[in-house]
Each structure stands twice: as structure tokens, then as C-alpha cells.
Amino acid sequence: MNPRALHRRSLLKAAAALPFFAALRAQEKPIALPPPELVDPDRGPGAGWSVLVFPDTQNYAKYAKNQAHFDRMTRWVREHRKAWNIQLALHEGDLVEQNAIKVGGGRGYGDQNSESQWSSARRALLPLADEMPVIHTTGNHDYGERAAETRETQFNDYFPVNYNQGAAALRIDSPLAACGKPTLENAAYDFKAPDGRRLLILSLEWGPRKTVVDWASALVRRPAYKDHTGLLLVHDYLTPSNLRDGQDGNRRRPGNPYTYGTGKQGDTHDGEDLWQRLVKGAPQMEFVLNGHEMAAHVGYRTDLSDSGRTVHQMLFNAQGFGGGSDHKGNGGDGWMRLLTFEPDGRTVSVRTFSPLRQDRGDPHYWDDPRWRFAVRLHG
């Protein structure tokens, strides 16, 4: 295609996306940024550095025939790490469908027992963890038997504190988990990016307890991290309506942490709780990433924190695609998200890509303003 025509096409698509973003930015005037180019995925963007985000992977783990798809996704990341300058991988939780299930679950819960599910998740991620830091949050399906009836989890049996030395080198703090031991369920990481930027990454458990949020709130106020770029990784936060979970006052909505066994006694936090008690007052916070929600599977909003920073809050999930939970499905169609920090030091390009679809010869970028856009960072 003629480069001038391609540029014009990008500008037109950016203009079409403006109403979407304008409706979301209630507290500031939106900055119109053209969406990033759909670059050759095998060659990458050619500049900047990237963070890879995995959405919920439970539908890959729970069916034997789908487990290879998550392997394919992590293998693509390893093979293209240099092309995209991928420095970190983040997992948004729900690695598996079930805990403590000795026989495949049935009734929509797949055909694999818990040992197989957890083993497949570890098998896919361990080679990646040998090459770069991999940071996890945990989801509701990672607890209890089927859906966070309790805070018991097999996560720590398969992803112990020392499983990923790259992340361990970055870890600066970790409170005790519900089991009374230090785990990766709650942790903070100090990462120095290739461009000199320092990231403070907080990874919190499903429906974080009060002690966890108190710890995180104190940590973000330490002077040593004031000028970092803050990123919160948590399973539940933003919904497809672009509202934080609980922002409308409805804490009985299916999927809200208060409706699960882990939250019915009140010791939990949903998205609005986390905004009010942690994110809004964090001087460095600029990103919140979550999965969990389905319907449109994506959402985005910005709000100004107390320190005047724009906080980019992003829902990204894909578990309902490629046939969703149905046994005929492929687990999520292989979609992953790439956040590229551009050389200008102010722009982050967001692209959503699937190596499974590329292998099939299908369109492998999600070319839609909710799935492909750019955001402006704090100066």
C-alpha cells in the first residue's frame, strides 16, 4: 500500500476512535494519538521495548487438546523477544480452571484434573521464565475448588517464590499470603527499563485482603518509589462497561469479589475499592491491568490520581474467543497484548496479536480501537 495512503488510513481510524476515548475520559481532555502501525509481527516495531500481557489462560489448561496452544503462545514470545525487545511478561490470573480436582471436572469445567492443569501452565511458562521476568496475579479460579470458595490454592506448589530468578531479582517486598507464608501471590518489583525508566510493579492476589492493600498503600508512598512509573496487576478491576467493578455501588454483580466465598465476610477489594484505597493516592501509578471479565472482553478508562497523573486502566481478556469454554473451542484463540514503550519516552503503543491465528493464515492483529491504540505517559 502507498505509505501516504496508509498514513491517511491510520489518521482516519484514529479520528473514528475519538468518541470511544472521549466518552471514557471523564476528568481530562483526551489526547488524540494515532493508533500504532500493524507492523510485521515477525520483525517487530523496530524501536522501543515491550511488555507482553497474557490474559486468563484457564481454557487452555482445562482441556488436553488446548494445552498446546498456551505452549505455542509462550514459544512465540521467546522466539520474538529480540524483534519486539520484550523485557517482561505479565499474567492476569486464572492460570487454571480448578484446584484439588482429582478427575476432570465435566459440566463445562474441562476434561483435565488439577494436576494436569497446573502442570500445563507451569510447562508453558517455565521456559519463558528462564529468559525474562514473569510476573503473576492470581484469579478466582486459582483458589478454592472451582471458584474461590476458599483461599486455598495450588499456585504455590507450581510457582514457588524461587521459580523465576529474573523476577526474584526484581522483587523488593512481599507480605504473607493467606497460607501464612511468603509467596508470589502478593509482591512488588522494581524494574529498570532499557530506556532508563524505573517501573514499580505491584501484583496482588485475587480480591486482595485488607492487610495486603494496607501493605501496598504503604509501599507506594515510600520516597524511593515516588518517581517510578507505577503498574498494578490484579485479576478484577475494570469491567467491559469501562466502570471499575463496584463503581456503580453494585457489589452483588456476578464476578464481583464480594460474591465469592473469599469475599462474603467482607475482607476483599473490588476495582472501586482498589481505586479509592490504593491507586488514586499512589504518587507514581499510571497503569492498572486486569482480566477476569468477559462480554466485550476489553475496557479502558483514564482518571487523574491525587498527584495529577493520568492512570490508564485496561481490561484485557480473551477466554471467550475461539469457542470459549466449549469443548470444541481452542481456549481463547491465542490472543496476547503487547505494550510497546516508544523511543519518545511518552508514548505506549497497545497491540493485540495471536500467533495461533497467524499459524492458520487468519487475521492475526485485532484491528479495532478498543484493541489497538496508544496512550500518553506522564512527562
N, C-alpha and C positions, 0 to 999 in steps of 0.2 A: 504494500500500500504506500502511496505517496506520503512522505513524512509530514508535509503540510496538512494533508487531509487527516492523517492520524492525530496530529495536534488539535485540529479543529474538532474532531470527534471527541477527544478527551475533554475539551472545554465544554462542549455541549452536554456531555454526560455529567460533568461537574455541576453545570447550571441546573440540570434536572434533579440533582441530588439536594440542592439547596433547601427546598421546602422540608425535606426529611430532617436535615440537621437543624434548620431554623426552629422547627417545632419542638426540638429536644432541648435546646439551649435556653433555658428559662431565665438565667441570671446573667447572660453576657451576649454581646453581639457576635454571631458566628463569623469565623474567618473562612472565606471561601478558598479551599485548596483543591486543585485538580486532582482527580484520583490517580494513583500510581499506574505506570505503564504495565501492561500484561507482558512482561519480559519472558524470554525463553527460560523455562524453569530449569533446564539443564545447565544454562550458563549463568543464571542469576542476574541480579541488578547491576553488577559491575562496580559497586561502590557501597560504602556504609557497612553496617554489621547488623545481624538479625537475631531475634529471639523466636524460637519455634514453640507453638502452643498446641498441645493435644487436648481435644475435648473429651467428654465422657467416653470410655472405651469398653463399657460393660458388655455391649452386644457383640464385640469381637471375642471376649473372653468366655462367654457362656455357651457358645456353640462351637463344637470341634471344628466344623468346616470354616468358621470365620477367624479362628485364632491366627491363621497365616496372614490375614490382612493387616493386623497390627504389626506383625513382624515386617511386612513389606513397607509399612509407613516409617518405622524406625530405621530400616535399612536405607530408605531414600534419604532420610536426614543425614545419616552417616556418609553416604556417597556424595551428597551435595553440600556438605558442611563448608568446604572451601569456596564453592561457587557463590554461596549466599553469606559467607562469613558468619555462620551460625555459632554463637557463643554460649547460648543457654537453651535448655528445653524446659518447659513448664507443663505440668499435667494438672487439669482442672478437677480431678476427682472422679469417683465411681470407676475405679480401675476394674472392678468386678461387679457381678450381679448379686452374689450371695456369700455369706460366711457360714462355716460349720455345717455345710450340706454334704453328706456322705454319698448321696446318689443324685444324679442330675435332677434339677428342680421340677421340670414339667410345668404345666399351667402357665406358659409364657416365660418361664424362667430359664429356658435353655435346656441343654442335654448334658452339661458338664457339672461335676461336683466341684466343691470349693477348692480342693487341692489343685485340680486341673486349671481352674480359672486363675487362681493366684500365680500358679507356676507359669502359665502362658504370659501373664502380664510382666512377670519378672524376666522371662526369657526374651521378650521383645525389648525391654528397656535396659537390661544389663549391658549389652554390647555398646549401647549409646552412652550409658553412664561411665563406661571405660574411657570415653573420649571427651566428654564435656560434663559440666554440672547439670544434673537433672533435679528439678525441684517439684515436690508434690503438694497438693492439698488432698484431703480425703473427703469422699462423698457419702451420702446417706446409705448407699448400697454397700459401702465398705464396712459398715457396722451392723451389729445385731445378726439375726439370721437371714432376714430378707430385706429389711428396710429400716435400719436404725431403731430397732426395738430397744436396744441397749447400746452402750459404748464399747462393747467387746468387739475386737477386730483381729483379723489375721494379718493385717497390713504389716505389723512389726516383725512377723515371722519371715516375711519375704522381702521387706525393705527395711532392714535394721539401720541403725544410725550410721554404721560404717560402710554401707553397701556402695555408696558413690563417693569416692575420695575427692572428686572435683568439687562437689557441693560441700563436703565436710570441710574443705579448706576455706570455704567462704562463710561457714556458719559461725555466727557470733553469739548466739544466745538460744536457749530452748527451755521452756518451762516443763514441768512434769505433765505427762498425759494422764488421762483418766485412770490408766492402769497403775499410776504411781511411779513410773519410770520415765527417763528422758527418751523421746522418740522423735521421728521426723514429722509427726502429726502437727506440731507447732514449732516453728523455727524462724529465725531471722538470718539473712545472708547479706554480706557486704561484698558487692561485685564491682571491680574496676573494669570498665569497658575499654575497647581498643581506642576510642576517641578521648579517653581520659575521664569521661563521665563516671561517677560512682552511683550505683544503684543500691538502695536498701529494699530488699525483698522480704515481705512477711508472708509466710504460708501458714494458714490456720486450719484447724480441724473442722469437720462438719458441725454446723450450728455451734460456734465456739462458746464455751462456758465463760462465766464472769471472770474467773481467775485468769483465763487466757487473754481476754480483752483488756483486763487491767494491766497485765504484763506488757502487752503490745502498746497500749497507750503510754505507758511509762517509757518504753524503749524509744518510740518515735520522737520523744521530747528530749532525748539526750543530745547535748550540744554537738557531739561528734558526728551526728547524722542529720543535722539541720539543713545542710546544703546538698544532700543527696537527692536523687530522683527516686521517689517512693513508689513501690508497686505492691499492692495487696493481692494475693492469690487465695481465693476462697471458693467453695463449691456453690453456695447460694448467695446471691446478692441482687442482681438486676433481673427483671422479668422481660418477656417479649413486648410488653406494653411500654417499655422504656421507663417504668417506675421501679424503684427499689422495692424488693419484697417487703411488704408491711408498710410501705409509704402511705397507702390509702387507708390504713388502720385495720385492714382485714388480715388477721393472723390465723384464720381458720381455712384459708385457701389451701387446697391440696398442693403439697410441695413446700409449704412454709415450715421451717424447722420446729415451730411450736406444735405442729400436728403430729410429730413423731414421738416415739417413746423416749427418745433422748431429750425432748424439749417440753413434754407435757407438764413437768413440775416447774417450768419457768427458767431453768438455768441454761439458756441458749440465747443466740442472737441471730436475727434475720438481717436482710440487707439494710433496712432503715435503721435498726439498732446499731449496726456497724458504722453507718454514716455518721450518726449522731454521737456515738461514744468513742469512735476511733478515727475515722477517715477525715471528717470535717476539721478536726483540731490538729491533725498531723501536719507540721510545717512543710514537709517535703513531699507529701503524697500527690502523685499525678496520674496513677493508673490503678484501677480495680478490675480484675479479670475473674469471670466465673463461668461455670457451665450449668448443669442441672436442669434448666428449663427447656421445654420443647416448643410446641406450636410453631412460631416462626424461627425458633432456634437461635435468633440473634436479637440483640438490642444494643442501644448506645445512648448515652446522655452525658452532658457535662454540667457541673456545678462548680461554683467558686468555694474553695476552702476558706477557713478563717484567716489564713495567711495570704489570701488573694490569688492562689494558684488555681488554674483550671484543672479539675480532676476528670479524666476520661474514664468513664465506667462502661465496660464492654461485656456483654453476654455473648458467648460463642459456644454452640453445641452442634452436634450433627448426628446424634444417635438415632433419630427418626428417619434418616435418609437411607437410600439403598435397600429399602424394605423394612427398615426399623427393627422392631423386636420380633417380627415374624420369622419363623424358622426358614422361610425361603429367602430372607433378606441377607445382606452381606455385612451387616453390623454398623453401618454408618457411612458407606461409600468412600471411605478413606480421606475425608476432608480434614485438613490441618490449617492452622493460621500462621502466617509469617509476618512478624513485626520488624520492619527494617528501619533502623535509626540512620537517617541520611547524613551525608557529609556536612550539611549546613549546620548541624548541631541543634536544629529547632524542629525538624520535621520527622514524623514517624509514618511510614507507609504501611498500610494494612492490606495484605492479600490473602486469599483463601484458596488453597490448592489441594488436589487429590492425585497422588501417584497411582491409585487404583484405576481411576478414570483415564489417566494418561496411558496406562498399560493397555486399556481396552480401545484406545483411539477415540474416546469421548471428550467433549469439552472439559478441561481439567482445571480451569480457573472458574470461580463463581463471580461472574461479571455483573454485579449489582451493587448499587451504592451502599447497601447495608453490609455487604461482604467485602467490598474493595473501596477503600477511602484513605485519606491522610489526615493526620492531626498535628496541631502545633503545640510544641512543648514550651514550658516556662523559659524565659530568657536567661 
